[in-house]
C-alpha cells in the first residue's frame, strides 16, 4: 500500500501534515512518530479508510482486511484470554479444539501462556495490551494498525509490549504503529516522522 501527496487537517485548522509520500509492503513494521497533535492517529484512520485525505490519496492495493489495536485495551471482562484469541478462529470456521490449540500458540508468541485461563478483567495493563495484539494477529489482517500501544503502561509493561511489537516485523502483514515513545519507535523496522511533514 502507499500514500501519495497526502495532506490532511480539520475544518478551521491548518493541515496537520502535508506532501506525505510512503510505500509499505507485507512484512514492514512502521513506527509513525511526531509531536502531539501532528496527526499520528489521524494517519491511521486515513490508512484504514475511515477518513479521506484533504489532498492526495491512499492506495490499498493488496489490502483485503484491516485490524486495529487501540491504546486502551478493551475486552469482555469475564471471558478468558484464550477465548479472546480463539474467537476470530472460530469465526473463520475452525472447530473449538483446533481454534484453542492455535490460540494457545499465538498466546505463547506474546508470552501469555500463563494467563490463558485468566479472565480479561483480571489481567494487568501490559497483559491486556499484549492480548489485544495477539487477538489482532489471530485475525491475520493484511494491515494491522496499532495506536499508542504503550501510552497507558508502566515502564516494565512498556518494555514487554515493545519486545512483542519487534517480533511482528517480517510477518505476513503490514504493521503500522503510531507512538510518541522512542523505545516503541525503535522496536519498529522503519519510521515515518510526521514532524518532518508538518503542515504550513
Secondary structure, 3 states (H helix, E strand, C coil): CEEEEEEEECCCCCEEEEEEEEECCCCCEEEEECCCCCCHHHHHHHHHCCCCCCEEEEECCCCCCEEEECCCCCCCCCCEHHHHHHHHHHHCCCCHHHHHHHHHHHHHHCCCHHHCCCEHHHCCHHHHHHHHHHHHHHCCCCEEEEECCCCCCCHHHHHHHHHHHHCCCCCCCEEEEECCCHHHHHCCCEEEEHHHHECC
